[in-house]
Structures are given as C-alpha cells and as structure tokens.
Amino acid sequence: MDLSELEKDNTGRSRLSSPVPAVCREEPCVLGVDEAGRGPVLGPMVYAICYCPESRLADLEALKVADSKTLSESERDRLFAKMEEDQDLVGWALDVLSPNLISTSMLGRVKYNLNSLSHDTATGLIQYALDQGVKVTQVFVDTVGLPEMYQKRLQQRFPEITVMVKAKADALYPVVSAASICAKVARDQAVKSWQFVEKLQDLDADYGSGYPNDPKTKAWLRRHVEPVFGFPQLVRFSWRTAQAILEKEAEGVTWEDSATEEQEGHRRITSYFQSEGPRARAPHRYFQERGLESATAL
C-alpha cells in the first residue's frame, strides 16, 4: 500500500484506491464500509470501502476474511495481499484522516464531532465508488452511533441503493470484513512510517497500543510533550488524555483578549446611529492592568 502522499503531508486527509475491476462496472456489486483507529489518542483514523460483484461473494468468503480485530497483523497483511493479487474480484478505496484534522475539526469554532466526521467520510467514499462507475446495489456499514439513524441518513442520500447499517457488521458481512482489513493495514502502516516534522530528541517509537488507557501510551505522551508547543502531530490533542497531560505538564498561557460584551453591554445596532453626545468608555483591561493611559500632549 503506497502511503507516500500521506508521508509528504500528514496534517490533512489522503485518499488511496485500487484500480476498479472491469466486472464491477458491469455487474451489480455489494460494498462494505468500516474504519480503523477511531478510539486511539495516537495516529490517524482510516475509513475504507471494499466492493465486489454479487456473483463473486462466495469467492470473497473463500479468502477467509474476518473482522480485523480478530486477526494478527501478519494475517491481515496476508489477506490484504491476496485481495491485491485478485484485482479482477475486489476493489477498495480509503480515506486517511490525520490526527491534526480530527482534533482541529472537533475543537474548531464550529464544532464538527467525530460521529459527523465519520458519517461524512463514509458517505464520501460510497459516492467516490459510484463516481468511478462501480455498479453499487447494496451497501453494508459498521455503525457509528445509532444504526437506525445512520441507516436512514444513508438511505436518503443514496435512494437507489439498499443500505444496511448494523453493529458488528465487520463480523457479519465478508465485504465489511474486507473493508476492515484494508483500513487496519493502512492505519498500522501509517503509524509505523509516520514522518515527524518536529525535531524530537531521543524519539521512542514504542507507543504502545495508542489507546488512551494504555500505560505505555500515556508514558510516551508525557515524555514527548513540549512545554510550550505541546505534542507532535501524531497526537490527537483533542482527546481528554492528551488535554490532561497538557494541563499538568505544559506551561500555562494567558491570552490578551479583546473588549468583551460584559464591558460594553448589550446594545441595539441602531444605537450606533443615534446622536447621544460623547460617552465615557472604560479603557480595555490590557491598559488598566499596566497602568497605561492615552497621551493627550507631548
């Protein structure tokens, strides 16, 4: 799997895909959706789709695909290699969402939570398959949030396709299992080959599992927090585990904010066009705290 684009710039989003098997543009296909790396505090989240003709589902099952969480890393790599070899049977595509993208989305002025980000990414990948000419007739999705609401949303978005959203779909439908394997292989490779733009001293690449409750992961976070600039971009700084370490280990910051509504009070916009004579206005807190006054004469 070629992740060179991600390695060049791991601050945003990258999309990878296989060639589309010719038969998938000619015959009705089933498509599965799953992700890897939703919960960890380290590394990207990867969403993947996998699709194959309905007439070849038995061949996909014969590969012995399964939920990626039940497979060892070597088993996942072996199964992904088999899917790559059989390019006239299976096609796939995936989106790699960087830790930076996830955290800035969640903490932005307009909040964009992880569920919404997940739903929109899955929708985008399904649309991508359709745009590539894949004759998708059925979609199976491993749920994020309430499956009924998620299914209703997808069905409204793709009314010509039969959509099924279920919990543990990666253990129920081989095409979702295949997507799960693609996502997990990509995430593992992305974490292993992560290009640190930060100049870290004595970098320890043993992150542990990357999950917030892993003592080894927490220890790695404490070792690699910079008191002023925070964490490397491998870290999802919006996660509570990372925030707690920042609050304890990093320097405090005081922001010099602008005049607040509490200082000026709430006023109607029309009041700015009324002539009421000169009004006394309290200096901003910045000037009050430093004993600064306007100079009227030199």
N, C-alpha and C positions, 0 to 999 in steps of 0.2 A: 504494500500500500504506500503510495507516494504522498508524503505529507510535507513536501518541500515548500509549498506555498505557506503553510502554517508556520514552518520553521523560519521563513523570511519575516513574517509579521504575525506574532501570536497575541495581538491585542484585540482582534476583532472576531470575524467569522470566516470560516473557509468551507467550501463545498467541494466534495470529491464524488466521482461517479465512475461506474464501469461502462463499457460500451453496451448499447441496448441490443439484446439478442433479436435477430430478424423476426423470429417467430412471435416475439412479444408485441410486434407491431401488426401482426396478422391474426392472432388468436386471442380470445378473452383471457385475461390474466387476473390472478389474485395478488394482492400487495399487503405486506406486513409492515408495521411501524413499531419501533421500540427505541429506547435510549440506554445510555450507559453514563454513569458519573453524575447523577442528579444530586446525590447527597454529600459527596466529599467536599472538604474545605480546600483541597488542592486540585489543580488541573482543570481541564475543560469538561464540559458536558457534550456528549456526542449523540445526535439523533440520526437514525438510519432507517431507510426503507429497503426492502428486498421484494422482488416480484418474479413470478414465473407463470407460464401458461397453466390454466386449469387442468389441461390434459396431461401435464407433466408433474402434478403434485406428488404422485407416487414416487417419481424419481428423486424429488427433493427429500421426501421422507426416508428414502433409501440411504441418503447420506448420513442419517442418524443425527441430524441437527437437534439441539436441545437448548433449553434456557441457558444462556452463557454463564449465569451464576453457579450452575451445577457442574460446569466443566473446568478443567485445569487450563492454564494458559497455553500449554502445548497442544491440548485437544482443540482449543478454539483456533489456534493458528493453523492446525492441520485441516480443520473443516473449512476455514476461510480459503485456504489454498485450493481445496477441492472445488469450491464454488468458483474460484477464479479460473481453474482449468476448464470447467464446463460452462463456457461463456455462451453456448447456444441454449442453455437451460435457465440460468439465473442472471438477473441484473440487480444492481444495487446503487444507492446514492446515499450520501450522508452530509450532514452539516456539523462542523466542529465549532462550538461556541466557547470562546475563551473565557477564563476567569474574570478578566477585565470587563468584557462585555456583560457578563452576568451581573457583576456587582454594580457597575455603573447604571445598568438598567434598573436594578432593584432600589438603588439609592438616589436616583435622579429626582429632579423637581417634580416631574410627572412620574409617579410610581408605575413600574412595569414588573409585576411579580413573576416568580418562577413558573407558576402554572400557566399564566398567559404567554410567557416566552416559549414554554414547551408546546402549548397548543398551536401557536402561530408557526413555530418551526416545523411541526408535523404537517400542518396544512400546506406550508410552502413546499415541502418535499413531495407530497402527493401531487400537487399542481405541477411540480417540475417533471414528474414521471409522465403526466398527461401531455405536457408541452413537448416532451421528447417522442411522442407518438405511441406510448405504451397503451394498449387497449385494456385499461383497468376496469374490471366489472365488480370486483369485491375488494374491500379493504378491512383488514383486521388490525386493531390497535390495542396495545397495552395501556391501560388507562392512567391518566393523571387527574386526580380529583374524582368527582362523582362520575361514574361511567355513563349514566343516563344523560346527564347534561352535556358531556363531551360528545357522545354519540349524536345527540340532537343537533349540536353545533356543526359537526362534520357533515351530517346528512343534509342539512340546509345548504351547506357550502358546495356539496357535490351530490345534487339530487338524482343524477343518473346512475350513481354507484350505490351498491348495497354496502352499508357500513356496519361493522360490529366492533364495539368497544367493550373490553372486559378486563377485570383484574386478573393478573397472572396469565395474560394472553400468550406470553412467551413460552409458557409451559403447555399451552393448549393447542396452538396452531403452528405447524412447522415453518410457515412463511414468516411468522413473527419471531420464532426461534432463530431463523437465519438472519433477520434484521438485528436481533440482539447480539449475535456473534459478530456481525460487521461493526456494530457500534463499540463493543467492548475491545475488539482487536485494535480499532483506531484509537480509542482513548488510551489503552496501555502503551501503544507506540508513541502517542503524543507526549505522554508524561515522561517516558524513558528518554526521548530525544529532545526534551524541552530546551530551548535556547534562552539562557538567562541574559537579558540585556544589562542587568545590574552587575556591578563589579563586587562579587561576594567573596569574602576571604574564607578559606577553609570550608568550601561548599561541601556539604554532606548530602549525597544523592539518595540516602536511605530515608525516605519519607514515611515509611510505614504504610498503612493501608490508604492514608489520605483522608480517612473519615474523622469527624470531629471528636469522637470519643476514644480514639486510639492514642494511648500514652506516648508512643513513639512519634506520632504526627504532632502532638502538642509540644513535645520537646523540640522537634525540628522548628516549629513556628517560633518558639521562644529564642532559639539560637540565632534565627535569621530575621528577627525584627530589627529594623534600623530605627533608632530613637526619634529621628526627625521625619524620614521619608517613608517609614512603615515597612510593608512586606514587599518581596519580589512579586512580579506579576503572575507567578504561578498560583498565588494565593487568592481565594475569593474573600476579599476584605469585608464583604457584607455579612459573612457568616458570624454568628454570635461568638463562636470560639475565637475567631481572629480578633473581633472587636474587644473581647475581654482581655486578651493579651496586650493589645494596643493601649487600652486604658491603664494597664498596670505597668507595662514596660517602656512605653514611648513617652516623649515629652508632651506636656500639655500645651495647648495652643489657645491664645486669646485673639479673637477676631475683632477688628475695629469696624463695627457695622455702621450703616447709615442711619439717619434720623428715623425713629420708629413712629408708628401711628400713635403710640401712647404719649409721645412728646407733643405731637401736633394735634392729636384728637381727630375724631371723625368729622369731616365737613362735606357739605354738598359741593358738587363740581361747579354749580352756578355761583357759589360764594366767591370764586376767584375772579368773577367779572363784576362784582359789586364794589362800589367805592365806599369804603368804610373808614378812610383815613389810615394813617400809619399804625401798625400793630407791633407791639414788642414781641420779640421771638427769642426764646432761650437759646443760648449757644449749644451746639452739639456737645455731647458728653466728652468727646475726644478733647475739646478745647477746655472744658470745665475741669477735667481731671488734671490737666497740665498747667492750669493757671494762665492760659493764653487768651489775649484779648485783641480785638481788631485795632490796628494803628490808625488813628484819625489825623495825625500830624507827625511829621518827621523833623 
